Amino acid sequence: AQKITQTQPGMFVQEKEAVTLDCTYDTSDPSYGLFWYKQPSSGEMIFLIYQGSYDQQNATEGRYSLNFQKARKSANLVISASQLGDSAMYFCAMREGLMDSSYKLIFGSGTRLLVRP
Amino acid sequence: DTGVSQDPRHKITKRGQNVTFRCDPISEHNRLYWYRQTLGQGPEFLTYFQNEAQLEKSRLLSDRFSAERPKGSFSTLEIQRTEQGDSAMYLCASSAPGQGSLWDYEQYFGPGTRLTVT
């Protein structure tokens, strides 16, 4: 069963507008973490934000915020005030805490975001 | 302060040849991971080391793949008798236990090695 689902292969957003990238996940582990990474064309994975399963508040990091809806098992990334440099692939990932001691990341298939000037 | 480095950045090889990639993690990071990313997909876990011990291998890691981490520092990933299906980006990541919560094990990724098998 696919554990991370990103249903938007590609998204467009106008510069300076906000955009939401969708992510749903599936796990039976009560302790898990959800991550978003940005991958520009250079290929390096850049960590953006994470949310722990027990965190009460949604995570925020600058222009990035994570809309965490635990009951719906969704962890959408919101990018506010989009910039041209935000054009990249975005990956949602999960790490299970109690059932997987390796803490390996499980990634979705990604969303390609293109910011229009 | 240097991040995770990988060498080479690009490798083109003919089918049937052996290739070896190197990853140098952030110093003092005790955990090291290898992932493979094919075109249009997210990275997939291959294997994981804690210090010099290889503690987990994915089913994706066929018998033609071998990874080592001697002395718990750098790691190598070797692919024997390469096949066209091995063409991918091979990513290395490292992490270290933090001071606080379980989620201090943030993984830092290297730039990757892009392998093309012709």
Boltz contact constraints between the chains, C-beta under 6 A:
constraints:
  - contact:
      token1: [A, 33]
      token2: [B, 103]
      max_distance: 6.0
  - contact:
      token1: [A, 43]
      token2: [B, 111]
      max_distance: 6.0
  - contact:
      token1: [A, 43]
      token2: [B, 112]
      max_distance: 6.0
  - contact:
      token1: [A, 44]
      token2: [B, 111]
      max_distance: 6.0
  - contact:
      token1: [A, 45]
      token2: [B, 109]
      max_distance: 6.0
  - contact:
      token1: [A, 52]
      token2: [B, 103]
      max_distance: 6.0
  - contact:
      token1: [A, 91]
      token2: [B, 42]
      max_distance: 6.0
  - contact:
      token1: [A, 97]
      token2: [B, 102]
      max_distance: 6.0
  - contact:
      token1: [A, 102]
      token2: [B, 48]
      max_distance: 6.0
  - contact:
      token1: [A, 102]
      token2: [B, 56]
      max_distance: 6.0
  - contact:
      token1: [A, 103]
      token2: [B, 105]
      max_distance: 6.0
  - contact:
      token1: [A, 104]
      token2: [B, 45]
      max_distance: 6.0
  - contact:
      token1: [A, 104]
      token2: [B, 48]
      max_distance: 6.0
  - contact:
      token1: [A, 107]
      token2: [B, 42]
      max_distance: 6.0
  - contact:
      token1: [A, 107]
      token2: [B, 43]
      max_distance: 6.0
  - contact:
      token1: [A, 108]
      token2: [B, 42]
      max_distance: 6.0
  - contact:
      token1: [A, 109]
      token2: [B, 41]
      max_distance: 6.0
  - contact:
      token1: [A, 109]
      token2: [B, 42]
      max_distance: 6.0
  - contact:
      token1: [A, 110]
      token2: [B, 42]
      max_distance: 6.0
